[in-house]
Amino acid sequence: MATAIMTALASVFLPTQFTNSRRCFFNAYYTPLIKQRSSSFASKIRASSTAFVETKPLDPVVVEKEVSISKNILACPVCYEPLSWIGDRVLSVDCAGSSLHCGCCKKTYSGKETHLELTVASGSSKFDDSMPLATELFRLPLISFLYERGWRQNFIWGGFPGPEKEFELMKDYLQPGLGGNIIDASCGSGLFSRLFAKSGLFSHVVALDYSENMLRQCYEFIMQEENFPRENLILVRADISRLPFLSGSVDAVHAGAAIHCWPSPSAAVAEISRVLKPEGVFVATTFILDGPFSFFPLLGPLRQNMALAGNHIFLHERELEDICRACGLVGFTAIRNGRFVMFSARKPS
Ligand SMILES: C[S@@+](CC[C@H](N)C(=O)[O-])C[C@H]1O[C@@H](n2cnc3c(N)ncnc32)[C@H](O)[C@@H]1O
């Protein structure tokens, strides 16, 4: 049990280099676990806790919706009324630096060098919302730098299959939203936002995160890439619990490895439900801990203290389903591997 908890904490908080050094300490436990995981994931993953499904490449995805000219879905995070562009509307990576105006609040949102700044506190000069530790951690420049340089790769210890396989798996779940717009919520340094934009499967991609440094890192990765489809993506800084989008305007929301970092998973899923169109789809991955380990006596208080720091790495699959249902989403379905879960739910029509 102690090993399971250590693995959980390490996979969320430490980059590979650090956990590798711990590995010497836990070698006897980790080595067989890793071997077992990598071979078992190659052949099968657990679906909805019961059945097994193959992870062979999925059939080619058919884009059913016609790719349409992107509509402006941006809304004021204070009042949720539509935002209008001051000057030309630029729905691309180059929109950073543009400004938007809310006719209702009479508030102007000025863009930063790398992203649009659409938090409620945007424009305030003396106040900066400080968030729980799990959110603040990712605002640090060092963590943003390390994220795709070892930190994210480390999630394989918790059963994550790795970004390429995750992308293949989620394409199937995202099918109802293909051809429409997608929000990559809590995108980090944008590893999936960039894949979404390059795949051409969506009419428009919004890479959204609370961390200005993660967004800056995402911007830099984009600038380093030749022929990146910059017209297909915007970077937005916003809080997941106050999304700057019109209600019922979004075809798909993806949240990779993020729910456990959100200050309030239920407030966030409620916001996701608000912005989704009817039949819009929510797909997410996270760490869970259920089954026999969840009865370990010390887990309750540990879980409570972690939650106070804004970290929810010990959620159960049934809690995820419950949150979705409570926020008006239906058709919950999940696939699992170790502590990894990918689940989806949709807005009813
Ligand atoms: C572990 S990273 C996941 C990054 C990426 N989606 C992935 O799949 O690797 C979690 C992200 O959640 C973001 N986050 C934490 N709290 C947030 C909040 N309140 N609103 C928006 N994003 C938040 C962090 O800034 C961080 O980039």
The ligand as a Gaussian input file, in Angstrom:
#p B3LYP/6-31G(d) Opt

LIG

0 1
 C       -0.616000      17.744000     -15.004000
 S       -0.889000      19.142000     -16.037000
 C       -1.726000      18.430000     -17.452000
 C       -1.247000      19.012000     -18.765000
 C       -1.737000      18.317000     -20.034000
 N       -3.150000      18.459000     -20.204000
 C       -1.361000      16.864000     -20.101000
 O       -2.178000      16.044000     -20.527000
 O       -0.227000      16.535000     -19.798000
 C       -2.212000      19.917000     -15.169000
 C       -2.518000      21.313000     -15.699000
 O       -3.689000      21.804000     -15.023000
 C       -3.550000      23.204000     -14.953000
 N       -4.483000      23.753000     -13.945000
 C       -4.416000      23.584000     -12.606000
 N       -5.394000      24.300000     -12.010000
 C       -6.082000      24.934000     -13.004000
 C       -7.190000      25.829000     -13.027000
 N       -7.772000      26.223000     -11.904000
 N       -7.646000      26.269000     -14.211000
 C       -7.048000      25.879000     -15.370000
 N       -6.002000      25.037000     -15.420000
 C       -5.505000      24.572000     -14.247000
 C       -2.104000      23.386000     -14.590000
 O       -1.644000      24.699000     -14.856000
 C       -1.422000      22.319000     -15.432000
 O       -0.946000      22.852000     -16.650000

